[in-house]
Amino acid sequence: MKKVVKFGGSSLASAKQFKKVGDIIRADKSRRYVVPSAPGKRNDKDEKVTDLLYQCYDAASEGRSYKKILEKIKNRYEEIIEGLNVNLSLDHEFANIEENFVNKVGRDYAASRGEYLNGMIMAAYLGYEFIDAAEVIFFDENGNFEADSTNKELSERLEHVERAVIPGFYGSKHDGSIKTFSRGGSDVTGSIVAKAIHADMYENWTDVSGFLVADPRIIKNPEVIETITYKELRELAYMGASVLHEDAIFPVRKEGIPINIRNTNRPEDKGTLIVESTVRKPRYTITGIAGKKGFCSINIEKAMMNSEVGFGRKVLEVFEDFGVSFEHMPSGIDTMTVLVHQSEFEEFEQSVIAGIHRAVNPDFVEMESDLALIAVVGRGMKASRGTAGRIFAALAHARINVKMIDQGSSELNIIIGVKDADFETAIKAIYDIFITTEI
Ligand code: ASP
């Protein structure tokens, strides 16, 4: 058994957290490859080291005073080293970093030092080999991740290494300069390493016990999702549920390696297992609920629209011309509605309306703002009758007017449009009917 274990910033924010991580790693011999983030927040008011590094670099490269921030960063690491009682000095590293900041080597380099230094501490603490991610993770000159060369190099390098720490979040371009993934990118590194070593499991340790069925800001203590497929995850993540970096799925998905989201502060919890497909029956009919506010709809009406070939294309072309992407497009015989993000659309509103008039000569165009979309997602829906019926009965009971309904042919999700003001009440009603009453 080989496992890759990635630990997020809050799991490595202090010596106390590091110790928990050490215990977790030592509890299972198969946890052989460790991918750390930079130290995150120790409490709500704290700052992430990555953010401090960006601030420090910006100040240094613009000739402003930066020493105070650098001191703050040094202290964060010193505190961890002392608390762990490891024999390691980062003085030389920090001298190097300071010089590079003043010489403006780049913001990506700056940000990457957070995981680089944390990786060094982690390797010393565990007695594992330290492998600089710059030597094994590659980007092309445009900054795009190079999957093939990385996979080759990483798998060759790790073949003979029993246990190693590989810092997350960054790699290098061919000219040697450092490049990072987007924020939260250590998740991606973990996935890449898991693929390269053909891991049996990619464990992603964070500060929650997995994906929650619904947003905890709306539902008090929601249930944790035990098993979720990549497809379901994608649907929920798209609608705002976030725990894992979006790009972390692709490398392992192709290899059929499951991801297990775990909680460093509650290692006894099983967390959420993310898989390609499963015969395991979901605990409830639905897997999760997620949603977003801030949409608007453009309703177009024209008598005999149904017999006009190319009508839809012409309308959508107007949106395309202004670079506005559409989310959903429910239609009737003589009506067609396009749902878009309000913030993206507002700037072009009048031009788009004029464009639609020119393109298809409609009888009238009407707009409605402040709409929310809710996705009810679940592989279990396919096998059970009456899911839609239950959703709409629950919404009717809660006195919510449904503005739009869209069910994909995959029967994996049902999308419901409601007024922004009804958003929270609608999610509560759906959660209650499927989860609270099924427990
Ligand atoms: N430290 C980086 C960030 O804060 C990357 C990560 O934690 O995954 O975004």
Residues whose N, C-alpha, C, O or C-beta is under 5 A from the ligand:
A	BS01	LIG	G9 S37 A38 T50 F169 R183 G184 G185 S186 D187
